[in-house]
C-alpha cells in the first residue's frame, strides 16, 4: 500500500522455479503490460538464456495475458502457461514468495513513496537470493542453486556433521547425521520461471 488510502505500488518479479532465485523485479505505480517487456528482456540478457529454453508460468493478470506479452514470448521462443481461472493456488511458488516478503518484520503497513518500496525490495531480494535457506531446495540459498554451488555446500555441511559426530558420539547413537537431502524433482525438471504481479 502507498502513502494514502487507495494508493498502491505493484511489484513485478520473475522467479526461477528451478532454484527459487528472483532473477528480475521492478516496482511500479501501475499494472501494465508495457512494463513486462523491459523486465523480461533484462532478465534474459542478464542470465544469458538461450531462445527456446524457457516456460513462463504466470497468473491471469492483465499484463501477463496481454497480446503484446504473448507476441514477445512467441518471438523469444518461450512457452506460456497460466493459472486456471479463479484458482489462486495454481502459482504456489509465487504465492509462497509473496508470503515470505510480506511476513518480513521490516515490511511496513504502508510505503511512504515508491522509492521506499524499491529500497525495501532491493534489500529483501538480496537477502532472499543470498541468505534465505529455502526448505523447498534442501535448505540451500537460491544463489547456491543458481550458481551451481550445491555440491560444495552439501559437502561442507556433511563435513561439519561428521566432525560433530566424532566430537559427540553419544548424541548420534542411532545413525550418522546427514544434511537435508536435495529434492530430486527440483534438480531434474527443466528450468522454468514464474511471473507474478501483486498490488
C-alpha positions in Angstrom: 0.0 0.0 0.0 1.1 3.5 -0.8 1.2 6.6 1.5 -2.5 7.4 1.2 -5.8 5.5 1.1 -6.4 3.7 -2.2 -2.8 4.2 -3.4 -0.8 1.1 -4.3 2.5 0.1 -5.7 2.8 -3.0 -7.9 5.7 -5.5 -7.6 6.6 -7.5 -10.7 9.1 -10.3 -10.3 10.4 -13.3 -12.2 11.2 -16.3 -10.1 13.3 -19.2 -11.4 11.4 -22.2 -10.2 14.4 -24.5 -10.5 16.4 -22.7 -7.9 13.8 -20.3 -6.4 16.0 -17.3 -7.3 14.4 -14.0 -8.2 16.1 -13.2 -11.5 14.3 -9.9 -12.2 12.0 -7.5 -10.5 10.6 -4.0 -10.6 8.2 -1.8 -8.6 5.8 0.4 -10.5 2.8 2.6 -9.7 0.6 0.9 -12.3 -0.2 -2.5 -13.6 0.6 -2.5 -17.3 1.8 -4.9 -19.9 4.3 -2.3 -21.1 6.5 -2.9 -18.0 6.8 -6.6 -18.8 9.0 -6.4 -21.9 11.9 -4.5 -20.4 11.8 -6.6 -17.2 11.8 -9.8 -19.1 14.4 -8.7 -21.7 16.7 -7.6 -18.9 16.4 -10.9 -17.0 17.0 -13.0 -20.2 20.0 -10.9 -21.2 21.5 -10.8 -17.7 21.3 -14.5 -17.3 22.2 -15.3 -20.9 19.2 -17.6 -21.5 19.2 -19.1 -25.0 16.0 -19.0 -27.0 13.6 -21.9 -26.8 14.6 -22.9 -23.3 12.0 -21.3 -21.0 8.5 -22.0 -19.9 6.8 -19.0 -18.3 4.0 -19.7 -15.8 2.1 -16.6 -14.8 -1.1 -15.6 -13.1 -4.0 -14.3 -15.2 -3.3 -10.6 -14.6 -3.8 -8.2 -17.5 0.0 -7.7 -18.1 0.7 -11.4 -18.4 -2.3 -12.1 -20.7 -1.8 -9.1 -22.9 -1.4 -9.6 -26.7 1.9 -7.7 -26.6 3.2 -10.1 -24.0 2.1 -13.1 -26.0 3.9 -11.8 -29.1 7.0 -11.1 -27.2 7.1 -14.6 -25.7 6.5 -16.1 -29.1 9.4 -14.1 -30.6 11.7 -15.4 -27.8 10.6 -19.0 -28.1 9.1 -19.0 -24.6 6.3 -21.5 -23.8 3.4 -19.9 -21.9 1.4 -21.4 -19.0 -1.3 -19.7 -16.9 -3.3 -20.4 -13.8 -6.7 -21.9 -14.2 -9.3 -19.1 -14.0 -10.2 -18.1 -10.4 -7.7 -20.5 -9.0 -5.1 -18.6 -7.0 -3.1 -21.6 -5.8 -2.1 -22.6 -9.3 1.1 -20.5 -8.9 2.3 -21.7 -5.5 5.9 -20.7 -5.9 4.9 -17.0 -6.4 2.3 -17.1 -3.7 4.8 -18.6 -1.2 7.3 -15.9 -2.2 4.8 -13.1 -1.6 4.1 -14.6 1.9 7.8 -14.6 2.7 8.0 -10.9 1.5 5.0 -9.7 3.4 5.9 -11.6 6.7 9.3 -9.9 6.9 9.4 -7.9 10.2 10.5 -4.8 8.3 7.6 -4.9 5.8 5.7 -1.7 6.6 1.9 -1.3 6.7 2.4 1.5 4.1 5.3 2.7 2.0 5.9 6.5 2.1 6.7 6.7 -1.6 7.7 4.4 -4.5 11.4 4.8 -3.7 10.8 3.5 -0.2 9.2 0.4 -1.8 12.1 -0.1 -4.2 14.7 0.3 -1.4 12.8 -2.3 0.7 12.6 -4.7 -2.3 16.3 -4.3 -3.2 17.3 -5.3 0.4 14.7 -8.0 0.5 15.7 -9.7 -2.8 19.4 -9.5 -1.9 18.7 -11.3 1.4 16.3 -13.8 -0.3 18.7 -14.8 -3.0 21.9 -14.9 -1.0 20.9 -15.8 2.6 17.4 -17.3 2.7 17.8 -21.0 3.3 14.8 -22.4 1.4 13.1 -25.6 2.6 12.0 -26.4 -0.9 15.6 -26.8 -2.1 17.2 -28.7 0.7 17.8 -25.5 2.9 20.1 -24.1 0.2 20.0 -20.4 -0.6 18.7 -19.7 -4.1 22.1 -18.4 -5.2 23.7 -21.7 -4.2 21.5 -23.5 -6.7 21.6 -20.8 -9.4 25.4 -20.7 -9.4 26.0 -24.4 -9.1 27.3 -24.4 -5.5 25.0 -27.0 -4.1 27.5 -29.9 -4.1 30.1 -27.8 -2.3 27.6 -26.6 0.3 26.3 -30.1 0.8 29.9 -31.4 1.3 30.7 -28.7 3.8 27.6 -29.4 5.8 28.4 -33.1 5.8 31.9 -32.4 7.0 30.6 -30.3 9.9 28.1 -33.0 10.9 30.8 -35.7 10.7 33.0 -33.6 12.9 30.1 -33.1 15.4 29.5 -36.9 15.4 33.2 -37.6 16.1 33.3 -35.0 18.9 30.0 -36.0 20.5 29.2 -39.7 19.6 26.7 -40.0 22.4 24.4 -37.5 20.6 24.3 -39.7 17.4 23.7 -43.2 18.7 21.1 -44.3 16.0 22.8 -43.2 12.8 25.3 -41.0 11.1 23.9 -37.4 10.7 23.3 -36.2 7.1 22.3 -32.7 5.8 18.8 -32.2 4.3 18.7 -34.0 1.0 18.4 -32.1 -2.2 14.9 -32.7 -3.7 15.3 -34.7 -6.8 12.4 -33.2 -8.6 13.8 -29.7 -8.4 17.1 -30.9 -10.0 15.7 -32.9 -12.9 12.9 -30.6 -14.1 13.8 -28.3 -16.9 14.2 -24.6 -15.9 11.0 -22.7 -15.6 10.1 -19.2 -14.4 7.1 -17.8 -12.7 6.0 -14.2 -13.2 3.7 -12.6 -10.7 2.3 -9.1 -10.2 0.7 -8.0 -6.9 -0.9 -4.9 -5.6 
